[in-house]
């Protein structure tokens, strides 16, 4: 949609550049339509109303409905059956971050009346950033570019009836565009995300701003990020995030010869200046090494843990002062991010209007793990006394938040991960496993809160030994009765890794280990599952998740066995329950990984 609208008002040279990309994207969409007539966010996803309306609209916008008549007819039937505009608004509730851009996209294609596109107050972008959390924006903190561009194109096509609103908004059009220009990364990609960048681009082009500097940079980003098959990924890369996942999975087994390069690369990714987009203080890490990243509360603890793990078995090596300062700055950054409810959000402290700005159990647990590991580490033990005391207090209050956010059944829900077959797209298995890791790392497994969660995790193991998304079995989409959610490598590995540290859960962990080792030995452990949310309900899968999660689980299993688990599991007759055999299998599997 974005490239098509830019192409319409560009010179022949731009058409020569953009039309093949538009045609390739249309062909890719046509070949990846689901049998029910809809589209999912990934090639492994169930159809949903949002993606289907986006795909359906672009065939109309490009005047290719005759060429793709079958796909268009099937999509129209799906949209009518599911509920159209009303279904989109219902899917996201009060969060306008995605529903309004989707309806704007459809309005630009002539399929939705502009009266159904709720106006966004783009004039609020002109207010100093420090006041954003006080004015309760209708979009999440990271969607400021959409607020500006989508708000302006709605104003351009349908002015408000209130004359005062018309005057006010008209007076700040140029100023808010300056804000948009200022916060755009140098490579043009907002958050390194094709969806967000495209929403901005199509809006500017639809106002006749196809040659605006923001539009030109955005088009360059989109042209540079197209894949060989004609599609676009949701994000450019998760390089920092998956690097920290890999390091923390291998832990002390990262080869010493590789550690300096990884350590230096991670240190280089730390933000050392005020972030121009979110006004985040220096000290945090983003998910990517590219300029569109934003420091956040999940990648920062991952980076801190990775840097600490890269110093494991280096007790005789003096840690450089600069590295100690970087770690302390990261800890400080996390402490300043803690919300009043004592949990941790993703990007900005104090934003609580939208779900993806509130404190989250999985992020809070990750932060607690990093803070506790830093306190135990030489760099933390030598740190300023006041910083140590503040860190200790944050850990205590963080656990209070986790206790308060635990669900009645003993589980926790994550923010950035889900399961498409579970009620409300939730993934309590991911959330519970991640939170329990914080209780494990701080020797709190005997807490009543942890015991309830461990019992929940064991009780949600599938009959095949693996785990799916969890939750009340059978409450999958469509009310399909009492069924298990299909086991996945990612979810099984997460559950196994944490259960291995609980002696009372060893039977369950052993069954899960066998499930995982079967996948490694048959070469299917790299099979991905769409469990990630990039934005609210925008699914993705990542090829390194099953690999790193499996490596983490098997690595912990090896250390558990070496610590005497196999000896414990032998009965008085000298027989074993298969754990010693599993030890040999695990060793081979970890070496292979």
C-alpha positions, 0 to 999 in steps of 0.5 A: 500500500505504501509503495503503491501510493508513493508510486502514483505521484512519482516520476517514471524512475520511481515507478520503475523502482517500486512497481516490481516490489508492489507486484512481488508483494501481491503475488506473495500474498496471493500464494499465501492465502489460507483455505478459509479465505483469510490471512494470518500474520505469518505463514504458520498463523491462523487467519485473523480479521486484521491481516485479512482486511489489510491484504484484501484492501491492497488488491483494490488499491492496486487495481488488481482485483480482476487479476486476483479475483478468486483471492479477493472473493474469498477474502471478502467472504471471510471479512463479511463472515467474521465481522469487518470493521466492528471485528477489528475494533473489538479485537484491540479494544481501547488500544487504537495503536493498530485498529486505526492504522488498519482502518486507515489502510482500508479507507485509502483503498476505498473500502471503509468510510472515513467516518469509521476511522477514529481521529487520532490527536496528532497535535499532542505530539507537539507537547514535550515528551516528558508530558506524554504519560500524563495526557493519556495518549490513545496509542502505546508509547512506541507508536508516536509516528503512527499517531502523527501520520495516521492522525494527519491523514484522517484530518486531511480526508475528514475534518472535525465538525468542531471549528476550534478543533479544525483550527488547532489541528491545522495550526500544528500540522507542520510542527508535528511533521517536524517532530516526525522528521526528528524522531525518524532513524537515519535509515528510515525505519521506525522501530526497524519495523516494516508495518509501522514504517509503511503506515507512516509512508502511506499516510504521508503519500495519501496527503500528497507528501510523496516527496517529503524527507520522511517519505523518501527515507521510509521508502528507502528502508522498505526497498532495502528490507524486502526479502528475496521471495517478495515479502517483508519481515515484521522486523529487520532483525533481533540481533541483540535479543537473540545474541543474549538468549544464545549466550545465556543459554550456553552460560559458562560453556560459551567458548573462551576464545569467542567471549571478547568479541561477543562482550565488546559487541554487546557493550557497543549496543548500550545506549549512552545518550538520551534516546531521541525517540522515547527520551529514554535515559542512557544505559539501556539496550534495544533488541537490535543493533540497528538505529531503529531500536529503542532501549527496553526492559526486556533486552536490557536485563538480557544484555546484563545477564549475558555480560555477567555470564561471559565473565563466568570462570574468569575469577582471576581476571580483573573486570575493566572499569569501563565494563563495570560502569556499563553494568552499573548504568544498565542496573540504574536504568532498570531501577529508574524504569520500575513502575509505582506498582513495583513491576517493570514495563517495556519502554517507559515508566508511568505509561499505563493507558494501554496494555503494552505499556503496563508492567509485565510479569515476564519482563519484571522477572527478567529484570529481577534475575539480572539485578540479583545476578549483578549483586552476586557478581564481583562488579556488583559487590564492589559497586556503590553501597547506595546502588546496591541497597536500592537494587536489593529493595527493587528485588524485594518489591519486584517479587511483591509485584509478581505475587500480586500479578499471579493468577488464581490458578498459579500461572502468570501471563506474559506480555510479548508472547502468546499462543494462537490456540489458547483463549485470548491468544494467551501463553501462560506456559511462557509467562509462568516459566519465565517468572519461575526462573526468577524464583529459581535464581534467587533460591525461592522455590519453596515460597508458596507463590512458586510452589503454586506455579510449579504445580500449575506447570506440571499439571499442564504437561501434555500426554506426549511429554511436551508443553503447549501454550498452557491454560485450561486445556480445551479452551482453544479458539472456537470452543473445540472441546477438551483438547490439549494445545499441541506441544512445541519445542519453544514451550517445552524447552522453557518448561523443562529448563525451570522444572529441572531445578525443582526436585519435586518436579523431576518426573515431569522434567524427565518426560519433557527432556525425552520429548526434547531429545527426540526432537534433536535426534530426529532433526526437528528441534529447529521447527519454529512456532509463532509465539511472539508478539511484535506489536499487540496481537501481531504474531511472528516466529524466530528461527533461533528461539527453538535452538536457544531454548533447547540448548538452555534446557539441555545445558541445565539438564547436564549440570543437574545430572552432574550435580547428582540427580542420576544418583538420586534417581537410582533405586535400592536394586541398582536400577535406574529409571532411564536418567543415566541413559538420558545423561549420555543422550543429553551430552551428545545432544548438547555437543550437537547443538 
